[in-house]
Amino acid sequence: MSTIIDGKALAEKKRAAVADEARAFAQRYGRSPGLAVVLVGNDPASSIYVRNKKNDCALSGIASFDHTMDERITQSELLSLIQKLNADKTVDGILVQLPLPAHLNAQEVLLAISPDKDVDGFHPYNMGRLLTGEPTLVPCTPAGVMAMLHEYDVPIKGMDAVVVGRSNIVGKPMALLLMMEHATVTICHSRTRELERKIGQADIVVAAIGKAEMIKGHWIKPGAVVIDVGMNRTGQGLKGDVEYTEASARASLITPVPGGVGPMTRAMLLENTLAAAQRHVKQPITAPPS
């Protein structure tokens, strides 16, 4: 039976550390680190996520600036708001809650966020820094996964890692972070041939494919570390991308769903906001002129 990686406990530890540093920041600079959250419309799931992030900020000494916009907002109006937040010196991080209504161009909105305030880590400038091995603001979910591996003393160097999923949000940055710590990484996806064989050879499996229990428990190599990023709603409740019961009988370490990666993603958003604030009082990170 595997050891369960407690994402909730580690996230609480991270939040407490951020709170200590945010308090010291406020005492030194006369303001708290600030996070602006932009929510367009009233999507129930998005509203819950925003409320949770607001609560996280309150517990961590980070000022939260909420901007809830009518779902009929135009692209130009939304871009105008982003530019105002870019210029606001009390705002260190800007988060636009996705998905946006269909009439809005989400990519254009995300590109409008100043790279030094891109606490999601999605801007091409920040992704490029990660690619070249000089990361600044790193996507929160992969950063949270690395924090869990470090907390549980997983010896990443030299390990064979399989990342199942190739998104810009999780899969690609996850692979880069693992390679930076000298793992040998294979990126797989829904069209990968012999997926079972590749997963069966992995010392570390990071599942981020977005399909409930697509990765079967008996595929897992005995003693492997399994990080399940999936969060899929099914008739039997929330399920990860990995068959949990079967996989937990084989893995040495495994994350539960829920209670694993999710809390860590939110905690790393706080860390990114604090890091952005600390850079802003020194020298802002800016993209080179276009």
C-alpha positions in Angstrom: 0.0 0.0 0.0 1.3 3.4 -1.0 1.8 6.5 1.1 -0.8 9.2 0.3 0.6 12.6 -0.5 -1.4 15.1 1.6 -1.8 18.1 -0.7 -4.1 19.8 1.8 -1.5 19.7 4.6 1.3 20.9 2.4 -0.8 23.7 0.9 -1.6 24.9 4.4 2.2 24.9 5.2 2.8 26.9 2.1 0.1 29.4 2.9 1.5 29.9 6.4 5.0 30.6 5.0 3.5 33.1 2.5 1.6 34.8 5.3 4.8 35.3 7.3 6.6 36.8 4.3 3.6 38.9 3.3 3.5 40.3 6.8 7.2 41.2 6.7 6.6 42.7 3.2 3.8 44.9 4.4 5.8 46.2 7.4 8.7 47.1 5.2 6.9 48.6 2.2 3.7 49.9 3.6 1.4 47.7 1.6 0.5 44.1 1.2 1.2 42.1 -2.0 -1.9 42.5 -4.2 -3.8 40.0 -6.4 -6.4 41.2 -8.9 -8.9 38.5 -9.9 -11.1 39.1 -13.0 -14.3 37.1 -13.3 -16.6 37.6 -16.3 -20.1 36.4 -16.0 -21.6 34.1 -13.3 -20.4 30.6 -14.1 -21.0 28.6 -10.9 -17.8 26.7 -10.9 -15.7 29.8 -11.7 -17.5 31.7 -8.9 -16.5 29.0 -6.4 -12.9 29.1 -7.6 -12.8 32.9 -7.2 -14.3 32.7 -3.8 -11.8 30.1 -2.7 -8.9 32.2 -4.0 -10.2 35.3 -2.2 -10.3 33.3 1.1 -6.8 32.0 0.4 -5.6 35.6 0.0 -7.3 36.7 3.3 -5.6 33.9 5.2 -2.2 34.7 3.6 -2.0 38.5 4.1 -2.4 39.2 0.4 -4.7 42.0 -0.7 -7.4 40.7 -3.0 -9.0 43.0 -5.7 -12.1 41.5 -7.2 -13.4 42.6 -10.6 -16.6 40.8 -11.4 -17.7 41.9 -14.9 -21.0 41.5 -16.7 -20.9 38.6 -19.2 -21.8 41.0 -22.0 -18.5 43.0 -21.6 -16.8 43.6 -24.9 -13.3 42.6 -25.7 -12.1 46.2 -25.8 -13.6 46.9 -22.4 -12.0 43.8 -20.9 -8.6 44.7 -22.4 -9.0 48.3 -21.0 -9.4 46.8 -17.5 -6.3 44.7 -17.9 -4.3 47.7 -18.9 -5.5 49.6 -15.9 -4.5 46.7 -13.7 -1.1 46.5 -15.4 -0.5 50.2 -14.5 -1.8 49.8 -10.9 1.2 49.7 -8.5 -0.9 48.1 -5.7 -1.5 45.1 -8.0 1.3 42.6 -8.2 -0.6 39.7 -9.9 -3.5 39.5 -12.3 -5.6 36.4 -12.7 -8.3 36.2 -15.3 -10.6 33.3 -14.4 -11.2 30.9 -17.3 -13.3 30.0 -19.2 -14.4 33.3 -20.6 -17.7 33.7 -22.5 -17.5 32.5 -26.1 -17.6 36.0 -27.6 -14.3 36.9 -25.9 -10.8 36.0 -27.1 -9.1 34.5 -24.1 -5.7 34.3 -25.7 -5.7 38.0 -26.5 -6.7 38.8 -22.9 -4.0 36.6 -21.4 -1.4 38.1 -23.7 -2.4 41.6 -22.5 -1.4 40.9 -19.0 2.1 42.3 -18.2 4.5 39.3 -17.9 5.6 40.5 -14.4 2.0 40.3 -13.2 1.2 37.0 -14.9 0.9 34.9 -11.7 -0.7 32.0 -13.7 2.6 31.8 -15.6 0.9 31.5 -19.0 2.4 34.4 -20.8 4.8 33.4 -23.7 7.5 35.5 -22.0 7.3 33.5 -18.8 6.9 30.2 -20.7 10.0 31.1 -22.7 12.0 31.8 -19.6 11.0 28.4 -18.3 12.1 26.8 -21.6 15.5 28.3 -21.4 16.0 27.2 -17.8 15.6 30.7 -16.2 12.1 30.5 -14.8 10.4 33.5 -13.3 6.6 33.0 -12.8 5.9 29.3 -13.3 2.4 27.8 -14.0 0.9 26.9 -10.6 -0.1 23.3 -11.0 3.4 22.1 -12.2 5.0 24.2 -9.5 2.8 22.5 -7.0 3.6 19.1 -8.2 7.4 19.8 -7.9 6.8 21.1 -4.4 5.1 17.8 -3.4 7.9 15.8 -4.9 10.4 17.8 -2.9 8.4 17.6 0.3 8.3 13.8 0.1 12.0 13.6 -0.8 11.5 12.0 -4.2 15.0 11.6 -5.8 14.1 13.1 -9.2 17.6 13.1 -10.6 18.1 10.2 -13.1 14.5 9.0 -12.8 12.3 8.0 -15.8 9.2 10.3 -15.7 6.2 10.1 -17.9 3.9 13.1 -18.2 0.5 12.1 -19.7 -0.9 15.3 -21.2 0.7 18.0 -23.4 -1.2 21.2 -22.5 0.5 24.6 -22.1 -1.0 24.8 -18.6 0.3 21.5 -17.1 1.9 19.0 -19.5 4.6 21.0 -21.2 5.8 23.1 -18.2 5.7 19.9 -16.0 8.1 18.2 -18.4 10.4 21.2 -18.4 10.5 21.4 -14.6 11.3 17.7 -14.3 14.1 18.0 -16.9 15.5 20.9 -15.0 16.0 18.5 -12.1 17.6 15.9 -14.4 14.8 13.4 -14.9 14.5 11.7 -18.2 11.0 12.7 -19.4 8.6 11.3 -21.9 5.5 13.2 -22.8 2.5 11.1 -23.7 -1.1 11.9 -24.7 -4.3 10.3 -25.9 -2.8 9.2 -29.2 0.4 7.8 -27.9 1.1 4.2 -29.0 1.8 1.6 -26.4 0.8 4.0 -23.6 0.5 1.1 -21.1 4.1 0.0 -21.8 5.5 3.5 -21.5 3.7 4.2 -18.2 4.8 0.8 -16.9 8.4 1.8 -17.2 8.1 5.1 -15.4 9.5 5.9 -11.9 7.3 9.0 -11.8 3.9 9.3 -13.5 2.2 12.7 -13.8 -1.3 12.2 -15.2 -2.9 15.3 -16.7 -5.0 14.0 -19.6 -8.5 15.0 -18.4 -10.1 11.6 -18.8 -11.5 9.8 -15.7 -9.5 6.7 -14.8 -7.9 6.5 -18.3 -4.7 5.2 -16.7 -5.3 1.8 -15.3 -3.9 0.9 -11.9 -2.2 -2.3 -13.1 -0.1 -0.2 -15.6 1.8 1.4 -12.7 5.3 0.1 -12.1 5.6 -1.2 -8.5 7.2 1.5 -6.3 6.5 4.3 -8.8 5.3 7.8 -7.7 1.9 8.7 -9.1 0.8 12.4 -9.3 -2.8 12.6 -10.5 -3.7 16.1 -11.8 -7.1 15.0 -13.2 -10.3 16.3 -11.7 -13.2 14.7 -13.6 -16.9 14.8 -12.5 -18.5 11.4 -12.9 -21.7 9.7 -11.7 -19.6 8.2 -8.9 -18.2 11.6 -7.8 -14.8 13.2 -8.6 -12.3 10.9 -10.2 -8.7 11.4 -11.2 -7.1 10.3 -14.4 -5.7 7.2 -12.7 -7.6 4.2 -11.2 -6.8 5.2 -7.7 -7.6 2.0 -5.7 -5.6 -0.3 -8.0 -2.7 2.2 -8.5 -2.4 2.8 -4.7 -1.7 -0.9 -4.2 1.4 -0.6 -6.5 2.7 2.9 -6.1 5.1 4.0 -3.4 3.5 7.5 -3.3 0.2 8.7 -4.7 -2.0 11.8 -4.7 -5.7 11.5 -3.9 -8.5 13.2 -5.9 -9.6 15.5 -4.4 -7.1 16.7 -1.8 -3.9 16.2 -3.7 -2.8 18.6 -6.5 -5.8 21.0 -6.3 -4.9 22.6 -3.0 -1.3 22.9 -4.1 -2.3 24.8 -7.3 -4.0 27.5 -5.2 -1.1 27.7 -2.8 1.4 28.2 -5.6 -0.7 31.1 -6.9 -0.1 32.8 -3.5 3.6 32.1 -3.8 3.7 33.6 -7.3 1.9 36.7 -6.1 4.4 37.2 -3.3 7.3 36.6 -5.6 5.9 39.1 -8.1 5.5 41.7 -5.3 9.1 41.1 -4.1 10.4 41.7 -7.7 8.3 44.8 -8.1 9.9 46.6 -5.2 13.3 45.8 -6.8 13.2 45.6 -10.6 10.1 44.6 -12.6 10.3 41.8 -15.1 9.3 43.0 -18.5 9.2 41.5 -21.9 11.6 42.8 -24.5 10.2 45.4 -26.9 8.3 43.9 -29.8 
